[in-house]
Amino acid sequence: MEAIKINNYDVLGSLNNLQHWMLLNHKSHKLIYLIGLLFLAAFIIKTITDKFRIPSIVGYILLGTMFSQSVVRSFSFLPKEFLAWHSYLLNTLNFITVLAVSFISFGIGTSLYIKILKQLEFELTLIVIFESIGAFVLVSGIMLLLGKDLFVAILFGTIATATAPAATVMVLKEYGIPGEFSATLMVVLALDEFLALLIFSFMEPLSYILASPELELTITNMLIEPLVRVAAAILLGFVLGYISQHLMIRCDSESRKILLILATIIGTTAAAVFLHISPLFANLTVGFVYRNIPKRRLNVSDKIDILTVPLLATFFILAGTKIDISNLFNKSFLIIAFAYTLMRIIGKVGGAHLGAKLSSAPKHVEDYIGFGLIPQIGITIDLAFIIQKDFIHIPGDVANISMLILNVILFTSIFTEIFGSLATEYALIKSDEMKSKVSWSFLKGE
């Protein structure tokens, strides 16, 4: 398929004319209506999920599903103009995805504390490597057995390596558990996300080449170019992070600190996008610098957690709008989703067990560490969104495949988030770090 050549000046002129038309016809305020509605709905969802101890991210995704095109278009009484505006307004908010990914990556970086990593170096390294490899190999393998193309199997396997810490951290914070098992689990989660981003930085370009009939696989585009991009992203993040933390130390007011950290993360993202390198790795490095370079802790995580609540809520709601509800009645889709979930859990739990055993970790770490690695919601959705954005330019059926991957991740994330929280509580109970059996007891009929 030939790319259509369009003059940038003509496009900008058309966009200006469109904005002028929207202003004259009082259409420009529709985006404000949508944002206001999303925030109000997010507040209601947050209230409900907090009351029933359900992960709020699950609620946001389910809410987004109600706004998805597959659901909205099922209401035949809605006029075509409404459906067109619905699609346009949702696409207008796509930039939120990049920002959300950047803030999440920064948070991952602040979790990587050198002193803790040194204390548990060998034990953690083997656990993280084996659980990531286990998930990648089993998920990629089952996709190949199901008849999927190699690039599709690689993409599924790559995403499967990531573990989202939100559900696990929520359980640990709720019970205030300070033991060795929970400390090990927290560091494993941070290292797992770092390794997942590293694997993704190499495997996504490889999959793109395999999916593109006009591209030839070479050492340069398979290895050297991804390596250069990762190195450039780390260098950019280190330089901007060092400058920013140096300025942060001299900030004497909370408002200046907040403005500086927002400017740093968004500025790093903008620079990375401009340079065609990974904003994920760049912001992860910024977070790492913030955590390890200053002699005293800057305590920016709490500020970021509060500031990003509306951003992340909107992101996960928008993720839910990408769900095609008809997939629930598609046998092929359900088989893929079930196979992905099962193989990922087996790979994570089994790989972590093997890694802990080989590193002579304590028995309770060896037996139960893998149960804290099941949740995937968060970074996996970020990676699936990136795949969907990058692969949409490839001709043929590849764009539909990228949407399939996104839908599988969204559907399975709801299950892994809820089951993962229960599995984490089970691991803490069995490792004797938590005496309460509040959530797990109902599964045993107590």
MARMIMI-27719 format. One record per residue: residue in one letter; x, y, z of N, C-alpha, C in turn. Coordinates in steps of 0.001 Angstrom, whole numbers, padded with zeros to 6 digits, always signed. Layout:
BEGIN
aXYZXYZXYZ
...
//
This chain:
BEGIN
m+000847-001191+000000+000000+000000+000000+000878+001234+000000
e+000656+002121-000938+001479+003303-001079+001060+004355-000076
a+002075+004990+000531+001779+006059+001481+001291+007285+000728
i+000292+007964+001257-000251+009155+000614+000596+010353+001014
k+001093+011076+000031+001937+012233+000295+001061+013470+000482
i+001149+014075+001643+000336+015242+001954+001254+016360+002417
n+001000+017547+001924+001775+018714+002322+001411+019100+003751
n+002432+019216+004620+002180+019536+006020+001462+020870+006186
y+001821+021836+005334+001199+023161+005420-000298+023077+005131
d-000664+022259+004134-002082+022082+003799-002848+021431+004948
v-002196+020454+005594-002835+019781+006728-003077+020765+007868
l-002062+021580+008185-002209+022568+009257-003308+023572+008933
g-003372+023951+007662-004431+024867+007247-005809+024260+007439
s-005938+022986+007104-007219+022292+007276-007593+022178+008753
l-006587+021911+009598-006847+021812+011031-007289+023152+011608
n-006648+024231+011155-007043+025567+011610-008475+025889+011188
n-008810+025525+009950-010179+025748+009467-011189+024935+010276
l-010790+023696+010642-011666+022849+011445-011904+023462+012823
q-010823+023946+013448-010963+024568+014762-011851+025808+014694
h-011678+026596+013612-012494+027797+013433-013967+027415+013278
w-014226+026364+012513-015603+025888+012317-016210+025414+013635
m-015416+024672+014421-015907+024170+015706-016223+025322+016654
l-015401+026377+016606-015623+027536+017467-016901+028270+017074
l-017093+028476+015767-018276+029194+015274-019563+028424+015551
n-019477+027096+015503-020667+026266+015676-020816+025716+017096
h-020003+026266+018012-020080+025886+019423-019878+024385+019630
k-018913+023827+018903-018629+022396+019012-017372+022115+019848
s-016534+023139+020047-015243+022914+020699-015387+022531+022167
h-016552+022838+022765-016731+022531+024182-017092+021075+024432
k-017308+020298+023379-017703+018897+023551-016621+018094+024269
l-015353+018444+024032-014259+017747+024705-014310+017993+026210
i-014687+019211+026594-014819+019532+028015-015935+018693+028638
y-017035+018530+027896-018122+017675+028381-017616+016262+028656
l-016841+015734+027695-016345+014361+027819-015407+014220+029012
i-014465+015160+029156-013504+015091+030262-014229+015195+031604
g-015187+016127+031685-015962+016271+032918-016725+015005+033261
l-017314+014391+032246-018059+013144+032449-017136+012021+032908
l-015943+011934+032303-014988+010883+032667-014520+011041+034111
f-014226+012277+034530-013759+012510+035895-014859+012204+036919
l-016086+012592+036601-017203+012299+037504-017409+010793+037624
a-017372+010111+036488-017531+008654+036491-016380+007986+037238
a-015157+008515+037059-013986+007961+037747-014131+008102+039260
f-014662+009244+039709-014887+009453+041144-015872+008422+041698
i-016950+008194+040962-017956+007213+041398-017352+005810+041452
i-016591+005467+040407-015947+004149+040360-014958+003986+041508
k-014165+005017+041779-013175+004962+042858-013859+004760+044209
t-014979+005446+044410-015732+005306+045658-016235+003873+045842
i-016757+003300+044766-017299+001937+044823-016190+000909+045044
t-015098+001030+044290-014014+000042+044398-013325+000102+045755
d-013189+001310+046314-012591+001430+047645-013469+000754+048698
k-014774+000905+048550-015702+000332+049529-015653-001188+049523
f-015542-001771+048336-015583-003232+048212-014192-003849+048042
r-013152-003049+048244-011766-003525+048171-011469-004204+046835
i-011922-003576+045753-011632-004029+044394-010594-003079+043808
p-009596-003577+043094-008616-002677+042467-009316-001646+041582
s-009029-000365+041812-009730+000699+041087-009478+000636+039591
i-008312+000126+039193-007986+000042+037770-008988-000856+037047
v-009409-001927+037700-010415-002816+037112-011704-002044+036855
g-012098-001227+037826-013300-000413+037664-013183+000567+036519
y-012008+001194+036381-011804+002150+035293-011927+001470+033928
i-011336+000283+033810-011389-000427+032524-012824-000850+032195
l-013541-001343+033200-014939-001724+032970-015781-000511+032586
l-015486+000634+033216-016181+001872+032854-015879+002250+031407
g-014596+002156+031032-014212+002465+029660-014904+001564+028660
t-015096+000304+029037-015789-000639+028152-017202-000163+027835
m-017849+000466+028816-019202+000987+028594-019208+002128+027578
f-018049+002822+027454-017934+003924+026491-017318+003466+025168
s-016982+002181+025059-016307+001698+023850-017234+001776+022645
q-016619+001854+021456-017413+001970+020232-018281+000733+020013
s-017760-000436+020414-018540-001665+020210-019828-001654+021020
v-019817-000977+022182-021023-000875+023009-021913+000270+022528
v-021303+001436+022314-022079+002618+021919-022805+002389+020599
r-022132+001747+019650-022747+001521+018334-023884+000497+018385
s-023969-000239+019482-025058-001217+019598-026404-000550+019882
f-026354+000732+020289-027595+001478+020522-028043+002103+019203
s-028950+001445+018539-029357+001848+017188-030057+003198+017146
f-030586+003660+018281-031318+004925+018287-030388+006145+018276
l-029079+005935+018511-028146+007057+018522-027896+007547+017103
p-027926+008866+016875-027701+009401+015525-026254+009217+015081
k-026031+009194+013771-024693+009001+013215-023742+010116+013635
e-024275+011333+013750-023427+012459+014154-022864+012237+015555
f-023689+011710+016461-023229+011424+017820-022112+010387+017798
l-022282+009335+017015-021272+008277+016926-019966+008812+016363
a-020062+009720+015377-018862+010314+014786-018133+011185+015804
w-018894+011988+016568-018279+012816+017602-017652+011950+018694
h-018326+010887+019056-017819+009964+020079-016449+009425+019682
s-016318+008961+018450-015053+008426+017953-013983+009509+017889
y-014351+010687+017406-013391+011795+017263-012852+012249+018618
l-013736+012419+019582-013323+012922+020888-012420+011928+021614
l-012726+010640+021512-011870+009635+022147-010479+009635+021519
n-010408+009755+020199-009111+009798+019516-008333+011055+019875
t-009045+012139+020188-008391+013393+020568-007584+013230+021851
l-008000+012317+022712-007344+012125+024012-006219+011094+023974
n-005838+010648+022791-004816+009600+022688-003460+010024+023251
f-003183+011339+023279-001896+011809+023797-001722+011457+025273
i-002829+011231+025973-002764+010890+027399-002008+009584+027607
t-002075+008694+026618-001381+007408+026716+000114+007602+026918
v+000712+008475+026107+002155+008714+026193+002517+009305+027545
l+001719+010255+028020+002001+010880+029312+001865+009875+030453
a+000829+009051+030411+000616+008063+031470+001772+007074+031533
v+002213+006600+030373+003349+005681+030308+004583+006326+030935
s+004785+007598+030679+005964+008306+031181+005947+008410+032699
f+004802+008754+033268+004710+008873+034722+004858+007516+035404
i+004286+006475+034808+004434+005126+035359+005900+004699+035331
s+006582+004992+034236+007996+004628+034103+008853+005362+035129
f+008541+006630+035372+009261+007392+036395+009101+006717+037753
g+007883+006280+038062+007639+005596+039327+008431+004310+039463
i+008576+003583+038357+009387+002362+038375+010828+002700+038730
g+011336+003765+038131+012720+004170+038376+012980+004524+039826
t+012016+005175+040480+012205+005554+041882+012190+004344+042812
s+011738+003190+042308+011724+001964+043123+013061+001231+043092
l+013930+001605+042159+015221+000921+042011+016269+001606+042880
y+016402+001119+044113+017328+001704+045079+018587+000852+045139
i+019725+001448+044834+020986+000716+044686+021356-000057+045951
k+021175+000531+047121+021582-000128+048369+020846-001451+048575
i+019546-001463+048266+018769-002700+048411+019174-003705+047348
l+019415-003217+046130+019814-004109+045040+021127-004813+045363
k+022052-004110+045997+023343-004705+046352+023185-005801+047401
q+022263-005601+048346+022068-006577+049418+021510-007903+048899
l+020661-007844+047872+019973-009040+047383+020341-009364+045942
e+021521-008959+045533+021907-008970+044113+021699-010324+043434
f+022379-011377+043887+022353-012667+043189+020971-013302+043253
e+020382-013290+044443+019062-013892+044642+018022-013253+043730
l+018005-011915+043692+017007-011203+042896+017231-011389+041408
t+018490-011381+041000+018806-011497+039576+018259-012787+038991
l+018502-013902+039663+018032-015190+039145+016507-015294+039160
i+015876-014777+040208+014408-014822+040274+013800-014054+039107
v+014278-012828+038891+013718-011970+037839+013987-012549+036458
i+015198-013028+036232+015545-013576+034914+014704-014810+034598
f+014588-015722+035551+013877-016975+035281+012367-016775+035157
e+011776-015894+035976+010324-015695+035848+009997-014964+034552
s+010873-014075+034097+010643-013370+032831+010818-014311+031645
i+011898-015096+031677+012134-016064+030595+011019-017109+030555
g+010596-017565+031738+009528-018560+031800+008256-018069+031134
a+007858-016834+031454+006645-016268+030854+006810-016073+029355
f+007974-015575+028939+008215-015312+027510+008171-016606+026697
v+008874-017617+027160+008976-018873+026406+007627-019587+026332
l+006941-019705+027463+005672-020444+027472+004580-019730+026674
v+004486-018416+026824+003452-017674+026093+003756-017657+024597
s+005006-017383+024230+005374-017399+022807+005144-018783+022214
g+005512-019809+022966+005352-021181+022482+003906-021559+022245
i+003022-021199+023183+001607-021564+023016+000982-020806+021853
m+001439-019573+021613+000905-018811+020482+001317-019442+019153
l+002543-019947+019095+002988-020642+017882+002187-021926+017680
l+001920-022646+018778+001122-023876+018681-000311-023587+018235
l-000801-022394+018554-002149-022001+018141-002181-021472+016711
g-001013-021505+016049-000967-021121+014641-000711-019658+014372
k-000278-018899+015375-000004-017486+015174+001362-017286+014526
d+001508-016172+013799+002784-015839+013171+003851-015615+014235
l+005113-015741+013819+006226-015597+014757+006225-014226+015420
f+005977-013164+014641+006018-011821+015231+004902-011627+016262
v+003759-012270+016044+002649-012196+017008+003023-012931+018294
a+003625-014109+018154+004050-014890+019320+005087-014126+020139
i+006020-013467+019447+007057-012690+020140+006438-011527+020906
l+005475-010840+020296+004829-009705+020957+004068-010153+022202
f+003311-011228+022100+002592-011753+023266+003578-012167+024361
g+004655-012857+023966+005651-013292+024936+006343-012132+025616
t+006632-011083+024848+007295-009900+025398+006422-009211+026434
i+005161-009015+026110+004245-008364+027049+004060-009216+028306
a+004087-010536+028141+003883-011442+029278+004986-011330+030325
t+006164-010821+029943+007264-010713+030906+007003-009661+031973
a+006141-008698+031664+005927-007577+032587+004978-007949+033717
t+005266-007422+034895+004388-007568+036052+004052-006184+036568
a+002780-005921+036790+002370-004616+037311+002330-004664+038834
p+002992-003730+039509+003083-003791+040968+001872-003249+041704
a+000948-002581+041001-000112-001839+041692-000908-002708+042667
a-001410-003851+042205-002245-004705+043060-001443-005271+044229
t-000215-005717+043949+000632-006285+044999+001007-005235+046033
v+001401-004051+045560+001767-002963+046471+000569-002571+047334
m-000627-002575+046741-001839-002235+047484-002028-003184+048667
v-001815-004474+048442-001958-005460+049517-000896-005236+050590
l+000346-005011+050184+001435-004816+051140+001212-003563+051983
k+000766-002480+051342+000521-001236+052073-000668-001368+053015
e-001677-002098+052573-002892-002247+053370-002604-002928+054699
y-001706-003915+054682-001421-004667+055901-000120-004223+056573
g+000604-003285+055943+001805-002735+056546+002831-003775+056917
i+003167-004639+055963+004026-005789+056255+005494-005451+055990
p+006383-005597+057007+007772-005175+056867+008772-006309+056674
g+008312-007537+056478+009209-008687+056511+010116-008854+055310
e+010981-009879+055401+011961-010158+054344+011278-010539+053034
f+010231-011347+053123+009534-011795+051922+008957-010615+051152
s+008258-009712+051843+007627-008577+051171+008668-007607+050627
a+009793-007432+051356+010863-006556+050862+011473-007122+049584
t+011689-008440+049574+012215-009096+048375+011238-008953+047212
l+009961-009143+047495+008933-009050+046455+008890-007656+045838
m+008994-006614+046653+008944-005243+046144+010086-004965+045175
v+011291-005410+045531+012446-005163+044662+012343-005999+043390
v+011857-007238+043520+011661-008087+042338+010689-007428+041364
l+009631-006820+041885+008652-006141+041031+009291-004999+040248
a+010124-004212+040929+010780-003086+040256+011752-003578+039186
l+012566-004590+039531+013518-005141+038559+012797-005813+037396
d+011676-006450+037687+010887-007111+036649+010430-006104+035600
e+009959-004947+036039+009487-003937+035088+010645-003374+034273
f+011788-003201+034924+012970-002724+034193+013361-003721+033109
l+013403-005008+033469+013777-006036+032498+012736-006137+031383
a+011453-005993+031736+010392-006050+030723+010548-004928+029703
l+010870-003732+030176+011088-002607+029257+012302-002852+028374
l+013344-003457+028957+014550-003754+028184+014243-004786+027097
i+013538-005847+027461+013161-006875+026481+012282-006268+025389
f+011332-005437+025797+010423-004808+024836+011182-003915+023855
s+012199-003225+024340+012969-002317+023487+013671-003046+022351
f+013956-004333+022544+014613-005119+021493+013607-005954+020691
m+012623-006516+021369+011709-007442+020706+010642-006745+019862
e+010208-005561+020287+009189-004864+019492+009722-004461+018116
p+010937-003874+018015+011484-003593+016681+011687-004857+015846
l+012111-005954+016500+012289-007221+015783+010951-007697+015213
s+009905-007626+016016+008577-008037+015553+008086-007139+014421
y+008390-005864+014520+007982-004910+013469+008623-005278+012135
i+009892-005646+012191+010605-006036+010967+010010-007322+010396
l+009734-008302+011271+009151-009570+010822+007756-009370+010227
a+007027-008371+010729+005665-008125+010244+005633-007292+008971
s+006751-006621+008660+006795-005731+007494+007435-006449+006320
p+006688-006733+005271+007239-007485+004131+008351-006752+003392
e+008367-005403+003496+009372-004647+002744+010676-004459+003510
l+010716-004872+004790+011920-004699+005596+012708-006002+005677
e+014031-005864+005640+014915-007030+005713+015572-007081+007083
l+015624-008276+007664+016205-008457+008988+017724-008473+008900
t+018373-007540+009600+019831-007455+009620+020309-007274+011059
i+021606-007448+011266+022185-007230+012594+021979-005785+013025
t+022032-004878+012065+021899-003453+012376+020524-003128+012948
n+019462-003498+012216+018128-003129+012708+017601-004067+013788
m+018202-005246+013927+017756-006190+014947+018434-005939+016292
l+019688-005510+016284+020462-005410+017519+021059-004029+017749
i+021782-003518+016749+022531-002277+016949+021606-001081+017143
e+020610-000930+016268+019707+000220+016379+018928+000231+017693
p+018324-000898+018121+017651-000889+019431+018600-000582+020582
l+019829-001112+020503+020814-000864+021556+021174+000610+021633
v+021346+001236+020472+021667+002666+020420+020513+003487+020992
r+019282+003116+020642+018113+003850+021139+017973+003728+022659
v+018203+002523+023184+018135+002331+024634+019218+003147+025329
a+020445+003090+024795+021560+003848+025375+021283+005348+025328
a+020733+005817+024206+020420+007241+024068+019334+007661+025055
a+018330+006794+025250+017250+007100+026194+017783+007162+027623
i+018667+006225+027969+019264+006222+029307+020122+007468+029510
l+020898+007837+028497+021744+009035+028587+020888+010288+028748
l+019836+010398+027939+018936+011549+028040+018314+011625+029428
g+017826+010490+029926+017202+010463+031238+018176+010815+032349
f+019412+010342+032219+020421+010631+033251+020762+012119+033283
v+020973+012705+032116+021340+014124+032047+020210+015001+032584
l+018995+014793+032075+017868+015613+032515+017517+015336+033973
g+017628+014070+034393+017348+013728+035777+018346+014351+036736
y+019616+014351+036348+020655+014936+037200+020444+016438+037363
i+020162+017112+036249+019921+018558+036307+018685+018853+037159
s+017635+018063+036946+016377+018300+037651+016509+018072+039155
q+017151+016963+039555+017284+016704+040992+018181+017737+041655
h+019153+018273+040897+020029+019334+041414+019205+020588+041709
l+018274+020903+040808+017392+022052+041015+016377+021772+042121
m+015918+020522+042202+014909+020149+043196+015418+020360+044620
i+016678+020049+044849+017270+020212+046177+017189+021663+046636
r+017246+022591+045669+017246+024021+045976+015849+024640+046000
c+014839+023834+045712+013463+024342+045761+012984+024394+047206
d+012472+025547+047617+012052+025704+049008+010537+025761+049173
s+009794+025525+048109+008335+025522+048220+007763+024318+047484
e+006650+023819+047994+006022+022638+047402+005546+022904+045976
s+005030+024107+045731+004515+024425+044397+005626+024402+043357
r+006802+024908+043714+007936+024885+042779+008402+023454+042533
k+008403+022634+043570+008807+021233+043416+007857+020494+042472
i+006567+020742+042645+005578+020081+041790+005741+020508+040341
l+005903+021814+040121+006081+022315+038756+007348+021751+038127
l+008409+021631+038924+009676+021122+038397+009561+019653+038002
i+008938+018842+038840+008855+017414+038522+007942+017178+037325
l+006866+017963+037213+006000+017854+036035+006748+018273+034776
a+007484+019374+034875+008257+019848+033722+009320+018834+033327
t+009912+018169+034323+010964+017185+034044+010412+015973+033300
i+009336+015402+033815+008779+014189+033200+008205+014483+031816
i+007402+015537+031713+006805+015872+030415+007877+016338+029437
g+008864+017105+029938+009958+017559+029075+010812+016404+028581
t+011086+015439+029458+011841+014248+029055+011073+013459+028000
t+009770+013345+028194+008926+012645+027214+008973+013337+025861
a+008837+014664+025874+008863+015432+024623+010200+015274+023905
a+011295+015346+024673+012626+015206+024070+012818+013812+023485
a+012351+012788+024199+012491+011409+023715+011680+011187+022441
v+010452+011694+022415+009614+011556+021216+010261+012274+020039
f+010803+013464+020281+011465+014238+019223+012675+013494+018663
l+013417+012816+019549+014629+012096+019141+014342+010665+018677
h+013059+010262+018687+012648+008915+018274+013306+007828+019124
i+013361+008083+020435+013856+007089+021386+012763+006839+022424
s+012983+005871+023283+011937+005424+024200+011715+006399+025360
p+010510+007010+025455+010212+007836+026627+010089+007001+027895
l+009815+005684+027739+009723+004813+028903+011071+004706+029602
f+012099+004365+028824+013425+004201+029413+013994+005529+029895
a+013724+006602+029162+014231+007915+029553+013662+008323+030912
n+012358+008168+031100+011743+008557+032368+012063+007577+033487
l+012244+006303+033156+012691+005341+034160+014058+005752+034707
t+014937+006200+033817+016266+006644+034238+016180+007905+035087
v+015281+008822+034722+015075+010029+035532+014664+009639+036949
g+013720+008704+037065+013290+008238+038376+014418+007582+039153
f+015237+006793+038456+016384+006136+039085+017364+007169+039629
v+017631+008214+038850+018545+009283+039280+017978+010003+040499
y+016698+010309+040475+016048+010979+041605+016167+010156+042886
r+016143+008831+042753+016166+007959+043938+017570+007748+044475
n+018575+007789+043610+019906+007343+044024+020990+008419+044065
i+020862+009484+043289+021919+010499+043242+021917+011433+044451
p+020776+012017+044833+020781+012954+045972+021205+012272+047270
k+021884+013025+048127+022323+012477+049407+021153+012303+050372
r+020123+013099+050187+018911+012930+050995+017732+012646+050067
r+016801+011857+050553+015668+011456+049718+014778+012662+049417
l+014372+012794+048153+013593+013957+047728+012094+013790+047956
n+011645+012557+048172+010231+012280+048469+009279+012868+047423
v+009541+012560+046169+008665+013058+045100+007560+012060+044760
s+007713+010814+045194+006740+009777+044822+005338+010102+045315
d+005230+010598+046555+003910+010926+047102+003239+012038+046303
k+004037+013022+045893+003489+014126+045096+002999+013616+043749
i+003797+012758+043125+003429+012207+041818+002175+011347+041931
d+002078+010560+043004+000911+009689+043188-000385+010495+043198
i-000359+011652+043863-001562+012489+043949-001836+013193+042623
l-000783+013736+042017-000950+014507+040785-001434+013661+039617
t-001033+012401+039606-001338+011563+038439-002642+010779+038571
v-003361+010948+039669-004633+010227+039833-005582+010482+038660
p-005865+011749+038300-006775+011965+037158-006188+011499+035833
l-004861+011625+035675-004215+011197+034430-004333+009690+034245
l-003990+008929+035281-004023+007472+035171-005455+006946+035106
a-006372+007602+035819-007777+007196+035728-008279+007355+034299
t-007953+008500+033687-008360+008737+032294-007706+007735+031360
f-006439+007429+031617-005715+006484+030765-006377+005108+030764
f-006701+004601+031946-007286+003262+032020-008729+003243+031510
i-009446+004353+031677-010786+004439+031080-010677+004406+029561
l-009723+005179+029011-009515+005180+027559-009084+003801+027067
a-008284+003109+027881-007887+001748+027509-009120+000857+027387
g-010053+001021+028313-011280+000234+028259-012118+000512+027028
t-012038+001745+026500-012821+002077+025297-012316+001347+024062
k-011122+000773+024141-010571+000029+022998-011083-001415+022951
i-011747-001843+024015-012232-003224+024072-013374-003433+023081
d-013281-004516+022353-014365-004925+021454-015169-006003+022175
i-016335-005634+022653-017126-006531+023498-017557-007793+022759
s-017583-007740+021433-017991-008920+020651-017002-010071+020804
n-015766-009753+021262-014768-010805+021461-015196-011823+022514
l-016072-011400+023423-016546-012318+024460-017322-013489+023876
f-017787-013331+022651-018560-014379+021996-017770-015021+020855
n-016460-014734+020835-015590-015264+019790-014751-016396+020381
k-014988-017620+019934-014311-018792+020490-012802-018701+020324
s-012339-018269+019152-010908-018159+018885-010244-017173+019843
f-010897-016034+020069-010359-015024+020983-010270-015568+022404
l-011313-016231+022858-011336-016763+024222-010254-017816+024438
i-009979-018628+023412-008910-019632+023507-007562-018941+023662
i-007328-017899+022850-006070-017152+022925-005917-016504+024299
a-006978-015872+024787-006926-015193+026082-006664-016184+027215
f-007335-017335+027181-007146-018348+028222-005727-018916+028171
a-005249-019233+026961-003907-019803+026806-002847-018812+027266
y-003013-017543+026901-002066-016500+027317-002009-016403+028841
t-003171-016324+029471-003227-016165+030929-002620-017363+031648
l-002997-018567+031232-002517-019781+031890-001006-019925+031757
m-000480-019762+030541+000956-019922+030315+001764-018834+031021
r+001214-017628+031077+001924-016542+031763+002027-016831+033259
i+000933-017285+033862+000955-017585+035298+001912-018735+035595
i+001854-019791+034790+002762-020929+034989+004211-020485+034827
g+004479-019679+033798+005839-019205+033558+006356-018333+034681
k+005501-017434+035188+005900-016528+036264+006151-017286+037569
v+005165-018073+037984+005269-018785+039265+006369-019840+039207
g+006388-020637+038134+007402-021683+037999+008796-021122+037831
g+008933-020072+037019+010245-019460+036805+010800-018829+038062
a+009945-018134+038813+010385-017514+040064+010815-018576+041072
h+010077-019676+041138+010423-020782+042042+011792-021359+041683
l+012022-021583+040389+013296-022149+039947+014443-021188+040212
g+014238-019895+039924+015284-018906+040163+015643-018788+041630
a+014620-018809+042492+014872-018733+043934+015587-019977+044433
k+015230-021139+043883+015859-022401+044293+017340-022414+043909
l+017645-021973+042689+019032-021961+042215+019890-020958+042983
s+019260-019895+043497+020019-018877+044232+020048-019150+045730
s+019503-020319+046133+019471-020713+047553+018752-019681+048417
a+017667-019142+047884+016853-018190+048643+016141-018926+049772
p+015678-018190+050791+014922-018832+051876+013738-019628+051337
k+013349-020673+052057+012316-021591+051588+010997-020882+051289
h+010604-019930+052149+009320-019260+051936+009356-018352+050709
v+010532-017798+050398+010686-016999+049176+010597-017913+047961
e+011280-019051+048039+011278-020015+046934+009867-020503+046607
d+009077-020782+047635+007762-021391+047423+006682-020398+047002
y+006801-019133+047450+005647-018239+047300+005916-016924+046567
i+007157-016633+046214+007459-015341+045584+006714-015174+044259
g+006529-016264+043529+005868-016181+042225+004415-015758+042297
f+003762-016010+043442+002346-015660+043573+002129-014147+043649
g+003193-013402+043908+003085-011940+043921+003372-011314+042573
l+003609-012149+041551+003991-011646+040227+002899-011856+039178
i+001690-012144+039602+000611-012449+038656-000042-011210+038047
p-000282-010123+038814-000950-008957+038217-000170-008403+037023
q-000887-007935+036002-000215-007400+034821-000774-006045+034390
i-001867-005621+034999-002511-004390+034553-001598-003195+034816
g-001501-002295+033895-000623-001139+034028+000379-001108+032900
i+001585-001595+033186+002649-001518+032188+002347-002382+030966
t+001668-003522+031152+001351-004354+029989+000396-003637+029044
i-000537-002882+029611-001450-002095+028777-000684-000986+028070
d+000287-000381+028779+001134+000631+028142+001837+000050+026919
l+002444-001119+027103+003190-001750+026008+002258-002145+024866
a+001066-002650+025207+000100-003026+024165-000360-001809+023377
f-000505-000673+024055-000874+000567+023370+000228+001007+022409
i+001477+000875+022842+002605+001250+021980+002623+000377+020733
i+002389-000922+020913+002329-001843+019769+001215-001428+018813
q+000050-001130+019374-001088-000736+018535-000779+000533+017750
k-000094+001484+018388+000259+002748+017729+001306+002544+016647
d+002307+001706+016916+003406+001507+015962+003006+000627+014784
f+002225-000407+015046+001938-001407+014011+000764-001025+013112
i+000072+000051+013455-001071+000462+012641-000639+000939+011258
h+000661+001298+011121+001169+001802+009843+001513+000675+008867
i+001559-000562+009353+001937-001679+008483+000724-002118+007671
p+000870-002264+006354-000272-002667+005517-000713-004102+005799
g-001892-004424+005325-002418-005776+005512-003224-005897+006790
d-003166-007068+007398-003993-007383+008564-003279-007124+009886
v-002087-006529+009823-001266-006350+011024-001939-005418+012027
a-002594-004360+011531-003267-003423+012432-004336-004138+013253
n-005065-005059+012630-006087-005826+013354-005458-006734+014401
i-004273-007265+014082-003572-008131+015035-003135-007333+016257
s-002671-006097+016035-002260-005252+017160-003454-004930+018059
m-004640-004770+017463-005851-004552+018257-006250-005825+019002
l-006001-006986+018393-006258-008264+019065-005400-008374+020320
i-004118-008042+020189-003202-008100+021334-003685-007182+022447
l-004064-005948+022083-004545-004994+023082-005788-005522+023786
n-006715-006098+023041-007947-006615+023639-007684-007807+024545
v-006774-008692+024151-006414-009837+025001-005837-009346+026324
i-004938-008370+026247-004313-007840+027461-005354-007182+028357
l-006260-006405+027773-007281-005722+028570-008222-006718+029247
f-008691-007704+028492-009605-008700+029054-008932-009501+030170
t-007733-009995+029908-007062-010853+030890-006568-010067+032094
s-006310-008769+031916-005821-007949+033025-006844-007842+034141
i-008114-007806+033775-009168-007725+034794-009106-008958+035699
f-008921-010127+035104-008827-011369+035884-007551-011400+036723
t-006401-011099+036101-005134-011206+036823-005026-010180+037945
e-005700-009033+037798-005648-008025+038853-006378-008506+040104
i-007555-009067+039920-008336-009557+041066-007705-010821+041649
f-007410-011799+040790-006811-013046+041251-005414-012796+041814
g-004669-011847+041205-003319-011552+041675-003298-010993+043082
s-004283-010152+043421-004368-009611+044780-004593-010728+045793
l-005491-011649+045466-005762-012785+046352-004545-013695+046467
a-003843-013899+045349-002650-014751+045359-001549-014135+046215
t-001431-012805+046178-000432-012125+047004-000752-012300+048484
e-002019-012132+048849-002417-012348+050240-002125-013788+050667
y-002409-014734+049790-002135-016147+050080-000639-016357+050335
a+000211-015746+049489+001660-015891+049648+002127-015309+050975
l+001561-014166+051362+001948-013529+052619+001496-014358+053821
i+000334-014962+053718-000155-015832+054799+000751-017058+054947
k+001048-017705+053836+001853-018928+053863+003300-018655+054261
s+003776-017435+054008+005155-017106+054390+005221-016554+055811
d+004078-016581+056516+003986-016150+057918+004254-014669+058116
e+004064-013868+057061+004237-012423+057226+002902-011727+057455
m+001805-012437+057307+000498-011827+057524-000405-012839+058218
k-000900-012475+059336-001754-013388+060091-003219-013255+059685
s-003585-012081+059143-004975-011874+058736-005297-012691+057504
k-006511-013255+057470-006937-014040+056313-008266-013490+055780
v-008347-012152+055769-009616-011505+055455-010155-011915+054095
s-009365-011728+053044-009871-011985+051693-009797-013455+051325
w-008749-014142+051798-008532-015523+051350-009495-016487+052027
s-009991-016110+053205-010791-017053+053978-012053-017495+053251
f-012667-016592+052469-013925-016974+051826-013717-018029+050753
l-012480-018123+050228-012203-019136+049221-012151-020528+049840
k-011904-020577+051154-011815-021866+051836-013090-022162+052634
g-014103-021298+052456-015387-021530+053104-015393-021217+054576
e-014461-020372+055036-014402-020039+056458-015358-018888+056772
//
